[in-house]
Amino acid sequence: MILFLVPGFPKDEYDTTCIPALQQYVYHVAKSNPDIRVMVISFQYPYMKQKYNWNGIEVYPCGGEGRRRFGRLMTWLTAIKYILRMNIKIRVRLIHSFWLEECTFIGQLVSKILLAKHIASIMGQDALRRNLYLKYLNYSSMITTAGSLNAADTFYSSTRNRVDAVIPIGLDADNFNSKISAQSKRIDVLGVGSLIALKNYKLFIEIIDELGKDFPKLKATIIGEGVERDNLERMINKHGLQNNIELLGELPRPETIRHMYQSKILLHTSTYESQGYVFLEALYCGLTVVCFDVGFVEQSERMLGCASKEEMTENLRRLLKQDLTYEPILLKSINETVDEFKQMYDLSP
């Protein structure tokens, strides 16, 4: 059995916005290992405790809903109870936890009890020093992975431990249309991500404001929702950019992908990414990516990792004057990711 410990998981097959990279990976692990039972324990989301089936995979939600203190402890006890009951029916041989936080903390505990292999994957801000769980994890008792060299370096700076492998989660190209029309590119600059301080959309607006001097009809769109939305709307109004920047809120993943096909450039102003799954999606939809050197960045004519706001602005100014090419680029496939982790799983009898 492969047991995944995750903070959140789709509540059904239509829940496309819940950690797309993770759900794609779990789905393809199960698909490529039909003789091995794959199960998921989700700590915080969905907000229920009834077992359900997702694409043939058993999911056991703990219904944590972000509770703290005693509520958090009860979530952990629910997860441990699930695991011990599973192990009675069929031996848990492998635990794969995502985010070096509560899932890895509990995975570390139960893997020791069950003598199971434990793999823990960095997936977000969990590599940063402010993650309090980092000091309670015994890295010699688990295999750690990161989705990029940048995340691996951040993890080392935070813990003085090195990851065992760098394995980005790849893209399922079958979910995309590889035929791209230049005539459909009505959006000049696209932003995709949660509207939180880390994603730095204030800088996005500042750059669009600067570019508007040269490109008064510039069309920019931001897809995402979050606590910064009101501040961003005020900033757009202050700079008189209502005709240049559109905030669409959170969209289902198919709708987000449709907007990518309609866009020329992805501007990603986030100051940190563990991997940046949106980079892979954007490149395969024909966009050129302009970002800071965070996450899984491979410098090329179509992927420009920048060191400053000024460099971002100049790259965008240059690109907007060019006739861009829009052929799809598959930076890494989901099958490659599955194969790399499969070697690490080593589930042979």
Secondary structure by P-SEA (a helix, b strand, c coil): cbbbbbccccccccccccaaaaaaaaaaaaaacccbbbbbbbcccccccbbbbcccbbbbbcccccccaaaaaaaaaaaaaaaaaaaaaccccbbbbccccaaaaaaaaaaaaacbbbbbbbcccccccccccccccccccbbbbbccaaaaaaaaaaccccccccccccccccccccccccccccccbbbbcccccccaaaaaaaaaaaaccccccbbbbbbbcccaaaaaaaaaaaacccccccccccccaaaaaaaaaaccbbbbccccccccaaaaaaaaabbbbbccccccccccccbbbbccaaaaaaaaaaaaaccccccccccccaaaaaaaaaaaacccc
